[in-house]
Amino acid sequence: MTSQEQENKALVRRFTEDVYNRRNLDAAVEFLAPDFVDHGVSAGKEGYIEAYKQQVANTQASSSDVHFSIEEMIAEGDKVVSRVIGSGSVDQRELEGGSPHRGAHNDREHQHQPRGRRQDRR
């Protein structure tokens, strides 16, 4: 694995930890390019980054103990693919769509495939 691939994987790990686990949604702009597109959300007039942050905020608002862990990560060139599992109790409010119901435990698996590298500002 090249040093660039290692750096890209580290960037994805920091993103997951800062944005998801530390609940620092404002950090997303440090990791995501201004022309970032998430095909899983509809962009409003503020753009995809704000829509993405709102989607993450909705997930976090439903659970006081949600935690995201990277189970697998593969890097090749400027691509990183990671399998992430979010796990937590739905104890604050129901998730959008009403399922699972409040009081239930929820595990969700996601695959993230960011491409390219945003200049790390830290």
Secondary structure as UniProt FT lines:
FT   HELIX           3..15
FT   HELIX           16..21
FT   HELIX           25..27
FT   HELIX           28..31
FT   TURN            34..35
FT   TURN            39..40
FT   TURN            45..46
FT   HELIX           48..61
FT   STRAND          67..76
FT   TURN            77..78
FT   STRAND          79..89
FT   TURN            96..97
FT   TURN            102..103
FT   STRAND          105..112
//
